[in-house]
Structure formats: structure tokens, C-alpha cells
Amino acid sequence: MFHKFLKYISQSISGMIGVSVYILADTFFISYKCGADGLAALNLILPVFGLVFAIGSMIGIGSATRYNISTAKGSPSDYYFTQSIFWCLICSIPFMLTGIFIPHKALALLGADAGLIRLGRNYMRIVLLLPRFLCQTIPSRHLRGMTMRPLSP
């Protein structure tokens, strides 16, 4: 049982390590190029990245759970993946609109001054314009749910 438990959590831990390495690489290159102000702008934007990732994770985990429950009951469950992609795209619209039209106001709301807004505007656009950050967890959650057997022996 413990071996199965380790198998299940190792994938989640590996994913979080991947996100941490991504953030660490961003931090290194931004500090090298932009200095302390660049790091300050990055630290203002990272909570937005976390919010987008959390919403995507909730949709992905919830739809994968519903898929597994429906599959176990023998009910039709093919539409959960499509619905989760649809809802991620719907939830990404406010983020994308903010990234297109008012990234400077979003940064100001987070506490940035004029210099930090100038440095962080483009990175904020990248984080907000790409729904990839919102939808990235859905395929992995569904594939993991489709291939794993229940914990009970």
C-alpha cells in the first residue's frame, strides 16, 4: 500500500519541482538582466501566476475526479475532458483581457510604482495572455486518472 501511495504522490511532487525550477530560472535571468527592480516586478507577478495555476488545477483535478467517479459507476464520462478545456478557456478570458488592455493597472493594484510597471508590463502580459498556464494541468490530471487503478487492493 505504501508503494502505491508513493507512486501516486511522486508525480505531483515532480510537477511542483518543475514549477519551482521554472520560477528559479526566471528569477536568475531576470536578476541578471534587470537587477533588484526586476526581481521586485517578478515578485509582484508571481502571485498572479499562482492564482492562474490554482484555478487551472482546481478545474483539472475536479474534472478528472468527476471522470473517474463516472467511469467507476459505468456512466458516460467522455465529455469531462472537453468541458474542463472549455471552462479553462472561459476562465482565462478575464485574465487575457487584463493582459491585453490593462496590465499596468493590474501591476499598480499589486503595488508597483512607475519603474516597476515599466519593467513588469511585458512579463505580466505573457503570464496573462497565454491560457496555457490555466490549462496546463488538465491533460496530466486526466491521463493520470485514466491510467491508475484504485488504491484499494
Order of alpha helices (4+ residues) and beta strands (2+ residues): alpha-alpha-alpha-alpha-alpha-alpha
